[in-house]
């Protein structure tokens, strides 16, 4: 794998222009026990020597049941993750990123390198020029933000572009990789890679490394990551000649 064909990935993607109240449920008191049924008086005895025995004494009513105890109060829910509130000057891309990638967005604005990338892509007429410069895709916060936005906010942040769309900076290697799989390219793997943070981090490493095989494989480029492995294998098999 050479730097040339891996660099295709950086060119392939486009840059980013970017609680519960305590339900205290008190159980109702238990119903009182049912009162005992009063006994009926006994039948009068048989007559003896002309006299009659009086009827039996009436039975005593049963005691009422013990009242039930109240239910245990419910516990309150845990607070949710920090919200990403919309602001008046938010672009459609930023608003979408806050809605769909709030965790990644919060991590990005807290990271100086990712914040630098955000500033560049929101002010540069050619956001692609930020990739590899102000946008270090090898930075975890940047690659995570890029991947999530590309996956969820492609129309708002990338004008609906596919990672396989041709660009002015394409080389024979990137042209081959972007081509449809049916034509011997790796477009399917490229699009999947551009929405995967680990795969994008691999691209960021190979963009800046002088020796990608030695410096990136096994570190930034984790072959255990399915998307990374699939793309590298396809590029080697289908575009090996163009990407040497």
N, C-alpha and C positions, 0 to 999 in steps of 0.2 A: 504494500500500500504506500503510495507516495503522497506527498503533500498536495500535489496538483489535483488529484481526483477527490481527495477528501475536502479540499477547499471548495469543491462544487457544492457542498452542503451549505456553506455559509452564503453562497450566492443564490442557492436554490430558494431559501426562505427569504421573506422580506422582514425588515425590522419593525419593531413595535412603535407606532405613532401615538401613541397612547395618551332576668328574666322570667322564671315561672313563678307566679304568686304562690304562696303557700296554699295549696289546696288542703286546708285543714278540714278534713272531713270527720266531723264528730259523729260517731255512731249513735243512732237513736237508742234511748233506754230500752232495755228488754221488756217484753210484755209481762205483765204480772202473771203468775201461775193461775190456773183455773181454780176457782173455789170448789171445794169438795161438795158432792151432791148430798144433800141432807138425807139421813136415813129416815125411813118411814116408821112410824110407830109399830110395835109388834101387835099381832092379832090377840085379841082377848083370849084368855085361857078357857078351857072347858068348865062348865059349871060343876061345882062340887058342893054337896050338901045344900043345894038351893042357892048358894051364893055365886057370884060371878067375879072372876079375877079382873082387875082393871087392865086396860090396855098398856102396852109397853111404853116407856118414856121415849120421846122423840130423839133421833140421833143429832149429834152436834155437827154443824157444817165444817168442811175442811178449811185448812189455813190457805190463804193466798200464796202464790209463788213469790220467790225473791225477785226484785226488779233487776233487769239486765244492766250491765255496766256500759258506759259509753265507749265507742270505738276509739282506737288510737289516732291521734291527729296525723295527717299526711306530712311528709317532709317536702320542702321546697326544692325545685329543680336547680341544677347547676347553671351558672351563667354561660351564655354562648360565646363564640369567638368574637373578637372586636369587629364592629361593623365598618364597612367602607361607605361612608356617606357621600352622596353626590354633592358637587359644588357647582355654582353657577357657570364657571368657566370650563367645566369638563367637556372634552370633545366626546363624540360618539364612541370612539375607541376606549377612552379612559372610563366612561360611564359603563360600557360593557365589561371592561376588565374588572371594575369594582364589583359589578353584579355577579360575574361568573368566575372570577379568579381573585376573590377578596384576600385569601390567605397569601397567595403569591404576590399580590399587589402590596400588601402591608410589609412583607419581607423585602420587597424591592425598594420601597421608599425609605426603608431603614438601612439600606446597604449603599454606601457611597458609590461603588462601581455601577450598580444597577440604576441608581438615581441619575448618574451621569449619562447612562444610555437613554433613559427616559427623556432627559432634557434634549439630547441630540435628536432623537427621532421625532420629537414634537416640534422642533424648530427647523430642521434641515429639509429643504425642498426635495432632497433625494435621500430618504431614510436608509437606503442600501449603503450609502457612503459611511454610515455609522457602524455597520457591522465589521468587526475586526479592528475598529479604531476605538471610538468611545464605547461601543458595545462589545464587551468581552464575553462571548458566549461560553467561555470556560468557567465563568463565575457562576456558582450554583444558583444564586438568586436571579441573575439575568436569564440563564437558560430556562429556569422554571417559569418565569414570567413570560418569556418568549413562547415556550411550548404551550402554555395554557391559553394565551391570547390567540395563538394561531389555531388552536383546536376549537375554541369557543367564540372567538370574535374575529374570524377571518374577514368577514365582509366589512366590519367597522374599522379594523386596524390594517388590513392588507388589501382593501378594495376587492375582496373576493378572489385574489390571485391564488393560483395553485403553486406549490413549490416547484412544479414541473414546467411552469411557464418560462418561455425563453426570455433572456435578458441581454442587454448590450455587452455585458462583461463575460458572456459565456465563452468557454474554451472548448476544444474538441472533447475534453473529458466531461465537462458539465453538460454539454449538448448530448453526449451519449447517455449519461446517467439520467437526464431528464426525459429521455425518449420513452415512449410507451413500452411496457414489458413485451408486448407482442412484436415489437420491432427490435427487440434486443436491448432495451434500456432497463432502467430500474425505477421508473416513476412511482410505482406502487410502494416500494420500500422507502423512497425518498419522502413521499407525503406522510407516511407513518412516522418516519424519523423526525420530521419537522414538528410533530406534535408530542414528542417524547423528550422530557428534560434530560435524561441520561444520554440519549443519542445526540442531542444538540450540544451538550457539554463536550462530547467527543469531537464534534466538529470544531468547537472553539479551540480545543487543544491543537488539533492538526493545522488549524489556520496559522497559528503563531509558532509552532515548533519547527526547528530546523531538521529534526530527525523524528518524524511522527511515530515510526514503528518502535523506536527505542523509548521515546519519551511519553507516548500516549497510550499504547496498547498495555492493558493491565492496570492503568491508572485512570485517566479520564475516559478512555475507551474500554468499557467493561463488556467483554464478549458474553458475559452472563446475562446482560440485558438483551432481551429478544429483539427489540427494534434495531439496536446498534449492530448486533451480530448479523441480522438479516440483510441490512443495507450493505455492510462491508463485504459480505460474501457475494451478493449480487453484483456489486461494482467490480469486484475482482474477476468474477466469472464472465460478465457481459461486456465490461468496458476496460478490461486489463490493458489492451493495446493502446487505447486512447488516453489512459490515465497513468501511463508510465512516466 
